[in-house]
Amino acid sequence: MQQDLFDFEKKNNIFSSQGNQKKIKWLSHSALEELHRCPRCFWLSYKEGIKLPEGIQSRLANRFDTILKKYFNNYRQKGNLPPIIADKLKGKLENPFRERYYLKINEEYGFYGKLDECLISEEGEYVPIDFKTASSDPREKEILSSYQNQIDEYLFLMEENGKKVANFGYLIYFFPEMSIELTNGFPMIVHVVKIERKVKDIRKRIEAAVKILQGPIPESSPECVYCNWFGRVKRYY
């Protein structure tokens, strides 16, 4: 639900403060996660445009995401919370909904986030929401660190853009329930998890990533499966 790299200027004609047409490269949550996994792979991806190889990927989650957003938008216009979460959350959907947030770091790089949804609490604070589809029961799992980082980054971006934010966000998991009866629809478990804010100064994390991109190629992570694979096979090329 996040884009790896979004060349915002190319599509939206954003220029530097001097008026020249220097492209800004927009990093996102997935870029910071890639840096965490391996600095060298991150540098190659975002400095040189050499992306990591991808296996076969299911597009079902993308389709599910589109359907959910249309469903939420329908109730946004009615001024109500969607029935599937009405008994789980308090507040109202942001209307109009601002999906994208940007923060320019320097003349070359910026940071970008795309929300799935936003709730305005009863206290008037903005609460980011991210949809998650799960292949196993999310009620039995611990929250991944990347999900925590994602909520922290959304709150940071929203705050930097002038929003009064809560110190938490929500993950809404959608998980197909085991059933032998599908006549009346596909049974779905909706599980809401509140994620408390842990890190406020996300800017340092972003600036550290930019610093790496503006420097020489870094060392790879010892645990990087891609770099380890290349190290073993490169003598055959």
Stockholm file with secondary structure:
# STOCKHOLM 1.0

chainA/1-237         MQQDLFDFEKKNNIFSSQGNQKKIKWLSHSALEELHRCPRCFWLSYKEGIKLPEGIQSRLANRFDTILKKYFNNYRQKGNLPPIIADKLKGKLENPFRERYYLKINEEYGFYGKLDECLISEEGEYVPIDFKTASSDPREKEILSSYQNQIDEYLFLMEENGKKVANFGYLIYFFPEMSIELTNGFPMIVHVVKIERKVKDIRKRIEAAVKILQGPIPESSPECVYCNWFGRVKRYY
#=GR chainA/1-237 SS CCCSEECHHHHHCCCCTTSCCCCCEEECHHHHHHHHHCHHHHHHHHHSCCCCCCCCCCCHHHHHHHHHHHHHHHHHHHTSCCHHHHTTCCSEECSSCCCEEEEECSSSEEEEEECSEEEECTTSCEEEEEEEECSSCGGGSCCCHHHHHHHHHHHHHHHHTTCCBCSEEEEEEEEECCCSCCTTCCCEEEEEEEEECCCSCHHHHHHHHHHHHTSSCCCCCTTCHHHHHHHHHGGGC
#=GC SS_cons         CCCSEECHHHHHCCCCTTSCCCCCEEECHHHHHHHHHCHHHHHHHHHSCCCCCCCCCCCHHHHHHHHHHHHHHHHHHHTSCCHHHHTTCCSEECSSCCCEEEEECSSSEEEEEECSEEEECTTSCEEEEEEEECSSCGGGSCCCHHHHHHHHHHHHHHHHTTCCBCSEEEEEEEEECCCSCCTTCCCEEEEEEEEECCCSCHHHHHHHHHHHHTSSCCCCCTTCHHHHHHHHHGGGC
//
